[in-house]
């Protein structure tokens, strides 16, 4: 199942290899039309809470604590997690996110959480 889970920025072009394209941001990404996004699902409920996102503010020095807090939020959100896992049972899934930092973003934490 873990081999079927991938992540990429929503600003990258859609590909046949993406499988189910699931946007995991709470806010719609700037400059992306719904048509160009070519989404299977917008699962905003699985994104970090607004309070956590504002606290983190994409500051890499807060990365370890952000990961801990977001995993705690995911633990408290079994419905959204089960929905995502259900898509994985059907085949390849690509988690889409808008953050500029490809190393320190919630989609990476979410992918690790789902793979565990």
N, C-alpha and C positions, 0 to 999 in steps of 0.2 A: 504494500500500500504506500509506503514512504517514497518509493521510487516514482510513483505517479504524481507526486506533489512538487510543484515548481513555483517560483516567484519571479515577477518582473515588473518593471515600471509600466504604468498604464500608457505612458507616452511612447513606448515602443510599439511598432506595428503588430496587429493581430496576426497570428500564424495558425495554420491547420494543426500544428504540433501542440498548440496550447491546450487542447481539450476543452473542458469547462472553464470558462473565464469568469472568475469571481472577484469582484472589486471588494476589498476589505477595509476601505476608508469610510469614516463617518460622514465626511463632507465630499461632495462631488468635486473631482479635480478640475482645476481651471484650464480652460482652453481645449477641453475634450468634449466632442459632441457625443450624444448617446449612441448615434449611429456608428461613429468611428470606434467607440469603445467595444462594440460587438460583445456585450456581456451575456453570460448565461444567468448571472445573478449578481445583485448588489446586496451584499450581506453586511450592511452598516452596523448591525447589532453586535457583530463580533469585534469591531474596532475598539481601541482603547476609549475609555470614557473621556468626555471633554475635559474634565478636571485633570486627569492624568496626562492627556496630550498637552494641555497648557503648562502643566508643571514641568514636563520633560523638555519641551521647546527645542527638541532635536539637539540637545546638548550632550555630546559623547561622554562628558565627565559624569553624567547621571545615568549612563547606560545600564550598569549592573542593577541599580535600584529600580529603574524603569522596567527592566525585564522581570524582576521579582513582583512588582506591583501589577504589571499587566497579566502575568501568569495567575495571580490571585484573582483578578477580574475574570479571566477565562474559567477558572475553577468554579466561579459563581454563576457562570453562563452556560450550563450544560445544553440547553436547547439549540443555541447557535453552533456550538461545537459539534453536536450530533448531526445537525444539518450539513455542515461541512464534511464531516466524516462519511455521511451518506453519499455525497457526490463523489468522494474518493473511491467508494466501493464500486461505482459505475465506470471508473476509468480515470484517465489523466485529468488533473486539475491544476490550473495556474492561478495563483493568488496575485492580484493586481493591486498596486499601491502607487501613490503619487510622490512620496517623499524624495527629495534629492539625494539624501545620504543612503547609498545602497547597502552600507554595512550596519548602520544603526537605525533601523526602522521596525515598526511593529509587525510587518509581514514576516520578517525573519524570526521574530519571537513566536509568532503564531505557527509558522511552519515547524519550528523545533518542538513546540507544544504538541502539535498534531502527530508528529513522527514519534514522540515518546510513548 
